[in-house]
Amino acid sequence: MNSRNNDTKREENICIHIFSVSAAKIQGGDAAQNAEILENILRGERGPRRDVVVLNAAAAIVAGGAADRMQDGIRIAEDSITRGAALKKLDALRELSK
């Protein structure tokens, strides 16, 4: 199996792991609840909801050309949350929308 196939297999395993959780564990609520969930994730809360946020962000990072592979996008997304950069962007967006 070539390197590209290995990368694809790893990305599939990441997706299977994330989506093997029950919907109840990632379910949101109304707008206020969802905002609180997102803020908690960006402040470092871990769990299935964070995994979904990271996967979605990774897909956007790859689609935007900032990474070639989902694994790289996942690493970038996780780093952004860990360093607080994602929360700073959310705060800046809030400030901009006032």
C-alpha positions in Angstrom: 0.0 0.0 0.0 1.5 3.4 -0.9 1.8 6.4 1.4 -1.3 8.1 0.1 -3.4 5.0 0.8 -1.9 4.8 4.3 -2.9 8.4 4.9 -6.4 7.8 3.7 -6.7 4.8 5.9 -5.6 6.8 9.0 -8.0 9.6 8.1 -10.8 7.0 7.9 -9.9 5.6 11.3 -10.0 9.1 12.8 -13.5 9.7 11.4 -14.7 6.3 12.5 -13.4 7.0 16.1 -15.1 10.4 16.2 -18.4 9.2 14.8 -18.6 6.0 16.9 -20.1 8.1 19.8 -23.8 8.3 20.3 -25.7 11.3 19.0 -26.7 12.1 22.6 -23.1 12.8 23.5 -22.7 15.4 20.9 -26.2 16.9 20.8 -26.5 20.6 21.3 -29.5 22.7 22.3 -30.8 26.1 21.6 -28.6 29.0 20.4 -27.5 30.0 24.0 -26.7 26.4 24.9 -24.7 25.9 21.7 -22.8 29.1 22.3 -21.9 27.9 25.8 -20.9 24.5 24.5 -18.6 26.1 21.9 -17.0 28.5 24.4 -16.4 25.6 26.8 -14.7 23.6 24.0 -12.6 26.6 23.1 -11.6 27.0 26.7 -10.2 23.5 26.7 -13.1 21.2 27.5 -12.5 17.7 26.0 -14.8 15.1 24.8 -16.9 14.0 21.8 -18.2 17.5 21.1 -14.6 18.8 20.9 -13.7 16.0 18.6 -16.5 17.0 16.2 -15.5 20.7 16.4 -11.9 19.7 15.6 -12.9 17.4 12.7 -15.1 20.2 11.2 -12.3 22.8 11.6 -9.8 20.4 10.1 -12.0 19.9 7.0 -12.3 23.7 6.6 -8.5 24.0 7.0 -7.9 21.4 4.3 -10.6 22.9 2.0 -9.0 26.3 2.5 -5.6 25.0 1.4 -3.9 25.6 4.8 -3.2 21.8 5.1 -3.0 19.0 2.5 -4.3 16.2 4.7 -7.0 15.8 7.4 -4.4 14.7 9.9 -2.5 18.0 9.4 -5.8 19.9 9.6 -6.6 18.1 12.9 -3.2 19.0 14.3 -3.7 22.7 13.3 -7.2 22.8 14.8 -6.2 21.2 18.1 -3.2 23.5 18.4 -5.4 26.5 17.8 -7.7 25.5 20.6 -4.9 24.5 23.0 -3.0 27.8 22.4 -6.2 29.9 22.9 -6.1 31.2 19.3 -9.5 29.9 18.4 -11.1 31.6 21.5 -9.3 34.8 20.7 -10.8 34.7 17.1 -14.3 34.1 18.6 -13.8 37.1 20.9 -12.6 39.2 18.0 -15.7 38.2 16.0 -18.0 39.1 18.9 -16.3 42.5 19.2 -16.6 43.1 15.4 -20.3 42.2 15.4 -21.2 44.8 18.1 
